[in-house]
Amino acid sequence: MKNKEKAKIRFKKAGFPAPAAEKPEAIPQTDGAENNIESYEIIGVRFKPVGKTYYFDPNGKTLALGDSVVVETSRGVELGQVSVANKTVTSREVVPPLKKMLRIATEEDLAHHREAKELEERARKVWYQKIEGSGLAMALSDVDCTFDRSKLVFYFTAEGRVDFREFVKELASVFKMRIELRQIGVRDEAKQLGGLGICGRPLCCNTFLEDFQQVSIKMAKEQNLSLNSAKISGTCGRLMCCLRYENDTYSKAAKLCPKQDQYVQTPDGNGTVLETNVLAEKCRVRLDGDTAVISTYPAQELKVLPKPKKEEPKSKQ
């Protein structure tokens, strides 16, 4: 017998009420604001017009969209533009600790930034001069110079791996600074160079898309698009990013509609689905029978049935 049960028996025999059972300590109930969720004041900064937004501590300053600021990044001090004005977020939305903004860009900082841009234009010309005699099949996509002008980064595309060690030495001998070459994919190249899509508008990746998301051929199938690669591929040669925009809507609507070639029950009899209009939630069905009538029904009026087994032809006796 356990000690607590023995104690209850002793108290009962002595005429005293048994001690109350020990209760676990109550855990205080707190709402979301008090549930150890810290809040931070942040600003969003971009270093390129359509680049990714990075969050920083505004360091007590109030900033507006488009303001130029100097911040410290993983690759050193950089100058960028505010893309998200001061706002308060929780620790779930950002990854603390946040680096603090160093200062609002001064005229000297802006002049320093313009000099870096001029150096990028000069680097482009030098690249084209040097690449002709190198025999390397590398297409220059973009050049990026750090704010402190300590490093030049050349972005290029190539069909395969390229040994550019000697070429880097040639560039370093001209600019007397650290040189870095990065091979990028065709989607990144389209984002940097820009252009017009088959819709006639500027490329999405060059105007508002910060990150590339995965696009699959399944999305084109769910939207009943032609699987002709020329019609569903973008300027970069990959599947168009816009295939993803309405994919969630099509996926939800497709769950409500029978699929093509399914056998269904309609108000007029059983038949086979010939075509499905996912957005309108309607299906064209060929009814069984000699007349083979084709009618359109709302998806809610159809019930999927197992396909009838084909009757085997009777053997002649």
Contacts in CASP RR format, 6 or more apart in sequence:
PFRMAT RR
TARGET T0000
AUTHOR 0000-0000-0000
METHOD contacts of the structure
MODEL  1
MKNKEKAKIRFKKAGFPAPAAEKPEAIPQTDGAENNIESYEIIGVRFKPV
GKTYYFDPNGKTLALGDSVVVETSRGVELGQVSVANKTVTSREVVPPLKK
MLRIATEEDLAHHREAKELEERARKVWYQKIEGSGLAMALSDVDCTFDRS
KLVFYFTAEGRVDFREFVKELASVFKMRIELRQIGVRDEAKQLGGLGICG
RPLCCNTFLEDFQQVSIKMAKEQNLSLNSAKISGTCGRLMCCLRYENDTY
SKAAKLCPKQDQYVQTPDGNGTVLETNVLAEKCRVRLDGDTAVISTYPAQ
ELKVLPKPKKEEPKSKQ
7 18 0 8 1.000
7 19 0 8 1.000
8 18 0 8 1.000
8 19 0 8 1.000
11 17 0 8 1.000
11 18 0 8 1.000
11 19 0 8 1.000
12 18 0 8 1.000
37 90 0 8 1.000
37 91 0 8 1.000
37 92 0 8 1.000
38 90 0 8 1.000
38 91 0 8 1.000
38 96 0 8 1.000
39 88 0 8 1.000
39 89 0 8 1.000
39 90 0 8 1.000
39 91 0 8 1.000
40 57 0 8 1.000
40 88 0 8 1.000
40 89 0 8 1.000
40 90 0 8 1.000
40 91 0 8 1.000
40 94 0 8 1.000
40 96 0 8 1.000
40 98 0 8 1.000
41 57 0 8 1.000
41 58 0 8 1.000
41 60 0 8 1.000
41 86 0 8 1.000
41 87 0 8 1.000
41 88 0 8 1.000
42 55 0 8 1.000
42 56 0 8 1.000
42 57 0 8 1.000
42 58 0 8 1.000
42 84 0 8 1.000
42 86 0 8 1.000
42 87 0 8 1.000
42 88 0 8 1.000
42 89 0 8 1.000
42 94 0 8 1.000
42 98 0 8 1.000
43 55 0 8 1.000
43 56 0 8 1.000
43 57 0 8 1.000
43 58 0 8 1.000
43 63 0 8 1.000
43 69 0 8 1.000
43 82 0 8 1.000
43 84 0 8 1.000
43 85 0 8 1.000
43 86 0 8 1.000
43 87 0 8 1.000
43 101 0 8 1.000
44 53 0 8 1.000
44 54 0 8 1.000
44 55 0 8 1.000
44 56 0 8 1.000
44 82 0 8 1.000
44 83 0 8 1.000
44 84 0 8 1.000
45 53 0 8 1.000
45 54 0 8 1.000
45 55 0 8 1.000
45 56 0 8 1.000
45 69 0 8 1.000
45 71 0 8 1.000
45 80 0 8 1.000
45 81 0 8 1.000
45 82 0 8 1.000
45 83 0 8 1.000
45 101 0 8 1.000
46 52 0 8 1.000
46 53 0 8 1.000
46 54 0 8 1.000
46 80 0 8 1.000
46 81 0 8 1.000
46 83 0 8 1.000
47 54 0 8 1.000
47 73 0 8 1.000
47 78 0 8 1.000
47 79 0 8 1.000
47 80 0 8 1.000
47 81 0 8 1.000
50 191 0 8 1.000
50 205 0 8 1.000
50 206 0 8 1.000
50 207 0 8 1.000
50 208 0 8 1.000
50 209 0 8 1.000
50 210 0 8 1.000
51 210 0 8 1.000
52 210 0 8 1.000
52 211 0 8 1.000
53 83 0 8 1.000
53 84 0 8 1.000
53 210 0 8 1.000
54 71 0 8 1.000
54 73 0 8 1.000
55 84 0 8 1.000
55 89 0 8 1.000
55 94 0 8 1.000
55 98 0 8 1.000
56 69 0 8 1.000
56 71 0 8 1.000
56 98 0 8 1.000
56 99 0 8 1.000
56 100 0 8 1.000
56 101 0 8 1.000
57 98 0 8 1.000
57 99 0 8 1.000
57 100 0 8 1.000
57 101 0 8 1.000
58 86 0 8 1.000
58 101 0 8 1.000
59 100 0 8 1.000
59 101 0 8 1.000
59 102 0 8 1.000
61 101 0 8 1.000
61 104 0 8 1.000
62 86 0 8 1.000
63 69 0 8 1.000
63 82 0 8 1.000
63 85 0 8 1.000
63 86 0 8 1.000
63 104 0 8 1.000
64 82 0 8 1.000
64 85 0 8 1.000
65 82 0 8 1.000
65 83 0 8 1.000
65 84 0 8 1.000
65 85 0 8 1.000
66 81 0 8 1.000
66 82 0 8 1.000
66 83 0 8 1.000
67 81 0 8 1.000
67 82 0 8 1.000
67 104 0 8 1.000
67 105 0 8 1.000
68 79 0 8 1.000
68 80 0 8 1.000
68 81 0 8 1.000
68 82 0 8 1.000
68 104 0 8 1.000
68 105 0 8 1.000
68 109 0 8 1.000
68 110 0 8 1.000
68 113 0 8 1.000
69 79 0 8 1.000
69 80 0 8 1.000
69 81 0 8 1.000
69 82 0 8 1.000
69 101 0 8 1.000
69 102 0 8 1.000
69 103 0 8 1.000
69 104 0 8 1.000
69 105 0 8 1.000
70 77 0 8 1.000
70 78 0 8 1.000
70 79 0 8 1.000
70 80 0 8 1.000
70 101 0 8 1.000
70 102 0 8 1.000
70 103 0 8 1.000
70 104 0 8 1.000
70 105 0 8 1.000
70 109 0 8 1.000
70 147 0 8 1.000
71 77 0 8 1.000
71 78 0 8 1.000
71 80 0 8 1.000
71 99 0 8 1.000
71 101 0 8 1.000
71 102 0 8 1.000
72 78 0 8 1.000
72 99 0 8 1.000
72 100 0 8 1.000
72 102 0 8 1.000
73 99 0 8 1.000
75 146 0 8 1.000
75 151 0 8 1.000
76 146 0 8 1.000
76 147 0 8 1.000
76 148 0 8 1.000
77 102 0 8 1.000
77 147 0 8 1.000
77 148 0 8 1.000
78 146 0 8 1.000
78 147 0 8 1.000
79 105 0 8 1.000
79 109 0 8 1.000
79 110 0 8 1.000
79 112 0 8 1.000
79 113 0 8 1.000
79 147 0 8 1.000
80 105 0 8 1.000
103 109 0 8 1.000
105 113 0 8 1.000
112 147 0 8 1.000
113 147 0 8 1.000
115 149 0 8 1.000
116 145 0 8 1.000
116 146 0 8 1.000
116 147 0 8 1.000
116 149 0 8 1.000
117 145 0 8 1.000
119 145 0 8 1.000
119 149 0 8 1.000
119 152 0 8 1.000
119 175 0 8 1.000
120 143 0 8 1.000
120 144 0 8 1.000
120 145 0 8 1.000
120 152 0 8 1.000
123 143 0 8 1.000
123 145 0 8 1.000
123 152 0 8 1.000
123 154 0 8 1.000
123 171 0 8 1.000
123 175 0 8 1.000
124 140 0 8 1.000
124 143 0 8 1.000
126 171 0 8 1.000
126 174 0 8 1.000
126 175 0 8 1.000
127 140 0 8 1.000
127 143 0 8 1.000
127 154 0 8 1.000
127 171 0 8 1.000
128 140 0 8 1.000
130 167 0 8 1.000
130 170 0 8 1.000
130 171 0 8 1.000
130 174 0 8 1.000
131 138 0 8 1.000
131 140 0 8 1.000
131 167 0 8 1.000
134 166 0 8 1.000
134 167 0 8 1.000
134 170 0 8 1.000
136 158 0 8 1.000
136 162 0 8 1.000
136 164 0 8 1.000
136 167 0 8 1.000
137 158 0 8 1.000
137 159 0 8 1.000
137 162 0 8 1.000
138 156 0 8 1.000
138 157 0 8 1.000
138 158 0 8 1.000
138 162 0 8 1.000
138 164 0 8 1.000
138 167 0 8 1.000
139 156 0 8 1.000
139 157 0 8 1.000
139 158 0 8 1.000
139 189 0 8 1.000
140 154 0 8 1.000
140 155 0 8 1.000
140 156 0 8 1.000
141 155 0 8 1.000
141 156 0 8 1.000
141 157 0 8 1.000
141 184 0 8 1.000
141 188 0 8 1.000
141 189 0 8 1.000
141 192 0 8 1.000
141 193 0 8 1.000
142 154 0 8 1.000
142 155 0 8 1.000
142 192 0 8 1.000
142 193 0 8 1.000
143 152 0 8 1.000
143 153 0 8 1.000
143 154 0 8 1.000
143 155 0 8 1.000
144 152 0 8 1.000
144 153 0 8 1.000
144 155 0 8 1.000
145 151 0 8 1.000
145 152 0 8 1.000
145 153 0 8 1.000
146 152 0 8 1.000
146 153 0 8 1.000
149 177 0 8 1.000
150 177 0 8 1.000
150 178 0 8 1.000
151 177 0 8 1.000
151 178 0 8 1.000
151 179 0 8 1.000
151 180 0 8 1.000
152 171 0 8 1.000
152 175 0 8 1.000
152 177 0 8 1.000
152 178 0 8 1.000
152 179 0 8 1.000
152 180 0 8 1.000
153 180 0 8 1.000
153 181 0 8 1.000
153 182 0 8 1.000
154 171 0 8 1.000
154 179 0 8 1.000
154 180 0 8 1.000
154 181 0 8 1.000
154 182 0 8 1.000
155 182 0 8 1.000
155 184 0 8 1.000
155 188 0 8 1.000
155 189 0 8 1.000
155 192 0 8 1.000
156 181 0 8 1.000
156 182 0 8 1.000
156 183 0 8 1.000
156 184 0 8 1.000
157 183 0 8 1.000
157 184 0 8 1.000
157 185 0 8 1.000
157 186 0 8 1.000
157 189 0 8 1.000
158 183 0 8 1.000
161 183 0 8 1.000
162 183 0 8 1.000
164 181 0 8 1.000
167 181 0 8 1.000
168 179 0 8 1.000
168 181 0 8 1.000
171 179 0 8 1.000
172 178 0 8 1.000
172 179 0 8 1.000
184 192 0 8 1.000
186 236 0 8 1.000
186 237 0 8 1.000
186 238 0 8 1.000
187 205 0 8 1.000
187 212 0 8 1.000
187 236 0 8 1.000
187 238 0 8 1.000
188 212 0 8 1.000
189 236 0 8 1.000
190 203 0 8 1.000
190 205 0 8 1.000
190 206 0 8 1.000
190 234 0 8 1.000
190 235 0 8 1.000
190 236 0 8 1.000
191 203 0 8 1.000
191 205 0 8 1.000
191 206 0 8 1.000
191 209 0 8 1.000
191 212 0 8 1.000
192 206 0 8 1.000
193 206 0 8 1.000
194 202 0 8 1.000
194 203 0 8 1.000
194 205 0 8 1.000
194 206 0 8 1.000
194 235 0 8 1.000
195 202 0 8 1.000
195 203 0 8 1.000
195 206 0 8 1.000
195 235 0 8 1.000
196 202 0 8 1.000
196 203 0 8 1.000
196 235 0 8 1.000
197 203 0 8 1.000
197 234 0 8 1.000
197 235 0 8 1.000
198 231 0 8 1.000
198 234 0 8 1.000
198 235 0 8 1.000
198 240 0 8 1.000
199 242 0 8 1.000
203 235 0 8 1.000
204 241 0 8 1.000
204 242 0 8 1.000
205 212 0 8 1.000
205 241 0 8 1.000
209 241 0 8 1.000
212 241 0 8 1.000
213 241 0 8 1.000
213 244 0 8 1.000
214 244 0 8 1.000
215 238 0 8 1.000
215 239 0 8 1.000
215 240 0 8 1.000
215 241 0 8 1.000
215 243 0 8 1.000
215 244 0 8 1.000
216 239 0 8 1.000
217 227 0 8 1.000
217 239 0 8 1.000
219 239 0 8 1.000
219 243 0 8 1.000
219 244 0 8 1.000
219 247 0 8 1.000
219 250 0 8 1.000
220 226 0 8 1.000
220 227 0 8 1.000
220 232 0 8 1.000
220 239 0 8 1.000
220 243 0 8 1.000
221 227 0 8 1.000
222 247 0 8 1.000
222 250 0 8 1.000
222 251 0 8 1.000
222 254 0 8 1.000
222 278 0 8 1.000
223 243 0 8 1.000
223 246 0 8 1.000
223 247 0 8 1.000
223 250 0 8 1.000
223 278 0 8 1.000
224 276 0 8 1.000
224 278 0 8 1.000
225 231 0 8 1.000
225 232 0 8 1.000
225 243 0 8 1.000
226 232 0 8 1.000
232 239 0 8 1.000
232 240 0 8 1.000
232 243 0 8 1.000
233 239 0 8 1.000
233 240 0 8 1.000
234 240 0 8 1.000
249 279 0 8 1.000
250 278 0 8 1.000
250 279 0 8 1.000
253 278 0 8 1.000
253 279 0 8 1.000
253 281 0 8 1.000
254 276 0 8 1.000
254 278 0 8 1.000
256 281 0 8 1.000
256 299 0 8 1.000
256 300 0 8 1.000
257 276 0 8 1.000
257 278 0 8 1.000
257 281 0 8 1.000
257 283 0 8 1.000
257 299 0 8 1.000
258 264 0 8 1.000
258 273 0 8 1.000
258 276 0 8 1.000
258 283 0 8 1.000
258 299 0 8 1.000
258 302 0 8 1.000
258 304 0 8 1.000
259 273 0 8 1.000
259 276 0 8 1.000
260 273 0 8 1.000
260 274 0 8 1.000
260 275 0 8 1.000
260 276 0 8 1.000
261 272 0 8 1.000
261 273 0 8 1.000
262 272 0 8 1.000
262 273 0 8 1.000
262 304 0 8 1.000
263 270 0 8 1.000
263 271 0 8 1.000
263 272 0 8 1.000
263 273 0 8 1.000
263 304 0 8 1.000
263 305 0 8 1.000
263 306 0 8 1.000
263 307 0 8 1.000
263 308 0 8 1.000
264 270 0 8 1.000
264 271 0 8 1.000
264 272 0 8 1.000
264 273 0 8 1.000
264 283 0 8 1.000
264 285 0 8 1.000
264 302 0 8 1.000
264 303 0 8 1.000
264 304 0 8 1.000
264 305 0 8 1.000
265 271 0 8 1.000
265 302 0 8 1.000
265 303 0 8 1.000
265 304 0 8 1.000
265 305 0 8 1.000
266 285 0 8 1.000
266 287 0 8 1.000
266 295 0 8 1.000
266 297 0 8 1.000
266 301 0 8 1.000
266 302 0 8 1.000
267 297 0 8 1.000
267 301 0 8 1.000
268 287 0 8 1.000
268 293 0 8 1.000
268 295 0 8 1.000
269 287 0 8 1.000
269 288 0 8 1.000
270 287 0 8 1.000
270 288 0 8 1.000
270 305 0 8 1.000
271 285 0 8 1.000
271 286 0 8 1.000
271 287 0 8 1.000
271 288 0 8 1.000
272 285 0 8 1.000
272 286 0 8 1.000
272 288 0 8 1.000
273 283 0 8 1.000
273 284 0 8 1.000
273 285 0 8 1.000
273 302 0 8 1.000
274 283 0 8 1.000
274 284 0 8 1.000
274 285 0 8 1.000
274 286 0 8 1.000
274 294 0 8 1.000
275 283 0 8 1.000
275 284 0 8 1.000
276 282 0 8 1.000
276 283 0 8 1.000
276 284 0 8 1.000
276 299 0 8 1.000
277 283 0 8 1.000
281 298 0 8 1.000
281 299 0 8 1.000
281 300 0 8 1.000
282 296 0 8 1.000
282 297 0 8 1.000
282 298 0 8 1.000
282 299 0 8 1.000
283 296 0 8 1.000
283 297 0 8 1.000
283 299 0 8 1.000
283 302 0 8 1.000
284 294 0 8 1.000
284 295 0 8 1.000
284 296 0 8 1.000
285 294 0 8 1.000
285 295 0 8 1.000
285 296 0 8 1.000
285 297 0 8 1.000
285 302 0 8 1.000
286 292 0 8 1.000
286 293 0 8 1.000
286 294 0 8 1.000
287 293 0 8 1.000
287 294 0 8 1.000
287 295 0 8 1.000
END
